[in-house]
Amino acid sequence: MQKPAKTKAPINHIIAHRWSPRAFSNKAIEEDKINALLEAARWSSSAFNEQPWRFIIGKKEEETWKKILTTLVEWNQQWAKTAPLLVLNIAKLNFTHNNKPNDVAEYDLGQAVATMALEAVHQGLFGHQMTGFDGKKAAELFNIPEGYKAVSVTAFGYYGNPDDIPADIAKQEINERSRNELKEMVFSTTFGK
Ligand SMILES: Cc1cc2nc3c(=O)[nH]c(=O)nc-3n(C[C@H](O)[C@H](O)[C@H](O)COP(=O)(O)O)c2cc1C
């Protein structure tokens, strides 16, 4: 399903066509497309080129996929179980060059994840990020070492059938996408003005 952003200025097709569905198709994602998602993340920018992102990828029916699914809050599990690929997004919290805290590790991880989500659109896929999950449980299940933080999970796949997810959630699939006005977030003299 297409839900292009109703933009007030022309923007590139991929950004306009990215949205976060909850009804995914059962169709597996081809290996080359999974590689493309990961390669896109790899080329994201980061402070000091630290590249503080790590990903645990689970393909449907694999143990890893099931484990990632169990970390999600129940509400997310109801729809995310339709996704053929679940990715656990992890930040490395200290810089490698001096072992000091990297205050922008999660910022940089977020950029990499956003880059993946845009590449997904390029590949005819969709991604849906979630922070409704239990990071501590993820750390236990996957032996994530100290100094790393499980920050979010992304569900990826082709668009599916809203009938395959609970009706109240499916309703949101047809909701129009909305955004605040630019004037609420862009200022020119002082904050708020
Ligand atoms: C960091 C982050 C966390 C999110 N967590 C959840 C979540 O736990 N469950 C969910 O259904 N959607 C989640 N979302 C999806 C947002 O609700 C969605 O991106 C937002 O409503 C804008 O819609 P769009 O992505 O379709 O433009 C999350 C998105 C982001 C970026």
The ligand as an SDF file (V2000), in Angstrom:
LIG
                    3D

 31 33  0  0  0  0  0  0  0  0999 V2000
   12.1810    5.4230   17.7130 C   0  0  0  0  0  0  0  0  0  0  0  0
   10.8360    4.9470   17.2510 C   0  0  0  0  0  0  0  0  0  0  0  0
   10.0810    4.1080   18.0660 C   0  0  0  0  0  0  0  0  0  0  0  0
    8.8450    3.6130   17.6400 C   0  0  0  0  0  0  0  0  0  0  0  0
    8.1810    2.6800   18.4040 N   0  0  0  0  0  0  0  0  0  0  0  0
    7.0560    2.1120   17.9270 C   0  0  0  0  0  0  0  0  0  0  0  0
    6.4460    1.0310   18.6290 C   0  0  0  0  0  0  0  0  0  0  0  0
    6.9240    0.5500   19.6640 O   0  0  0  0  0  0  0  0  0  0  0  0
    5.3030    0.5060   18.0970 N   0  0  0  0  0  0  0  0  0  0  0  0
    4.7440    0.9670   16.9420 C   0  0  0  0  0  0  0  0  0  0  0  0
    3.7190    0.4200   16.5180 O   0  0  0  0  0  0  0  0  0  0  0  0
    5.3120    1.9850   16.2380 N   0  0  0  0  0  0  0  0  0  0  0  0
    6.4690    2.5560   16.7010 C   0  0  0  0  0  0  0  0  0  0  0  0
    7.0860    3.5570   15.9760 N   0  0  0  0  0  0  0  0  0  0  0  0
    6.5080    3.9960   14.6960 C   0  0  0  0  0  0  0  0  0  0  0  0
    5.9340    5.3970   14.7950 C   0  0  0  0  0  0  0  0  0  0  0  0
    4.7070    5.3520   15.4690 O   0  0  0  0  0  0  0  0  0  0  0  0
    5.7980    5.9900   13.3650 C   0  0  0  0  0  0  0  0  0  0  0  0
    7.0740    6.1090   12.7890 O   0  0  0  0  0  0  0  0  0  0  0  0
    5.1200    7.3620   13.4040 C   0  0  0  0  0  0  0  0  0  0  0  0
    3.7760    7.2370   13.7940 O   0  0  0  0  0  0  0  0  0  0  0  0
    5.1750    8.0680   12.0690 C   0  0  0  0  0  0  0  0  0  0  0  0
    4.5960    7.2640   11.0820 O   0  0  0  0  0  0  0  0  0  0  0  0
    5.3560    6.9220    9.7120 P   0  0  0  0  0  0  0  0  0  0  0  0
    6.6550    6.2370   10.1020 O   0  0  0  0  0  0  0  0  0  0  0  0
    4.4190    5.9770    9.0070 O   0  0  0  0  0  0  0  0  0  0  0  0
    5.5940    8.1930    8.9970 O   0  0  0  0  0  0  0  0  0  0  0  0
    8.3220    4.0370   16.3870 C   0  0  0  0  0  0  0  0  0  0  0  0
    9.0820    4.8900   15.5740 C   0  0  0  0  0  0  0  0  0  0  0  0
   10.3230    5.3340   15.9860 C   0  0  0  0  0  0  0  0  0  0  0  0
   11.1440    6.2140   15.0600 C   0  0  0  0  0  0  0  0  0  0  0  0
  1  2  1  0
  2  3  1  0
  2 30  2  0
  3  4  2  0
  4  5  1  0
  4 28  1  0
  5  6  2  0
  6  7  1  0
  6 13  1  0
  7  8  2  0
  7  9  1  0
  9 10  1  0
 10 11  2  0
 10 12  1  0
 12 13  2  0
 13 14  1  0
 14 15  1  0
 14 28  1  0
 15 16  1  0
 16 17  1  0
 16 18  1  0
 18 19  1  0
 18 20  1  0
 20 21  1  0
 20 22  1  0
 22 23  1  0
 23 24  1  0
 24 25  2  0
 24 26  1  0
 24 27  1  0
 28 29  2  0
 29 30  1  0
 30 31  1  0
M  END
$$$$
